[in-house]
Amino acid sequence: GSDDEFERFNGPPLTIVVTELQRVHSLPGSYDQLLRTYLSMVEDAYLDLPPNPGAIELLRLAHDLGIPVGVVTSNGSNLTRTWLGSVGLDSLVDIIIGGDNVKRGKPDPEPYLKALDQTGCIALKSLAVEDSIAGARSAVAAGIPTLLLNGSPLAITLEATVIDHLDRVAEVLAGRNIITGERR
């Protein structure tokens, strides 16, 4: 696939990704077989990934400041929970909203609206940190100030701020830039 295809499939739920890949590339086999293969490949790759540089420090800072932390991902919630545990971050995350927990995935606002509801946070007093255009669209549509990590200049049209490193988020949480998350 192309870079454009990768970007388009970075965010939506896996059911949509697998269905579209099967359709576009005329992949053989049933949807269920392809999904199992895809999930197995994702799990193998995912569990070997280290956290982004600065992620551990950022989550500790949010925890120390009493800011609720939610992971909003298109991956499955169980795989995400397993990965967080394997890298020692599970105790720093309050909730996980996976692609399997919503009817409409990113770029729809549903995943972020669900996270706001579960954390008791107010959108304009929260902060989303995203790594995809679809994710940034989802967060912005939910009314959340959004930072796009290593994002494209397209983020300007999304009303998201592009950042190059998670250290920038720590500056935000420390109160130097934008509003931070706060319980209702």
Secondary structure, 3 states (H helix, E strand, C coil): CCHHHHHHCCCCCHHHHHHHHHHHHCCCCCHHHHHHHHHHHHHHHHCCCCCCCCHHHHHHHHHHCCCCCEEECCCCHHHHHHHHHHCCCHHHCCEEECHHHCCCCCCCCHHHHHHHHHHCECHHHCCEEECCHHHHHHHHHCCCCEEEECCCCCHHHHCEEEECCCHHHHHHHCCCCCCCCCEC
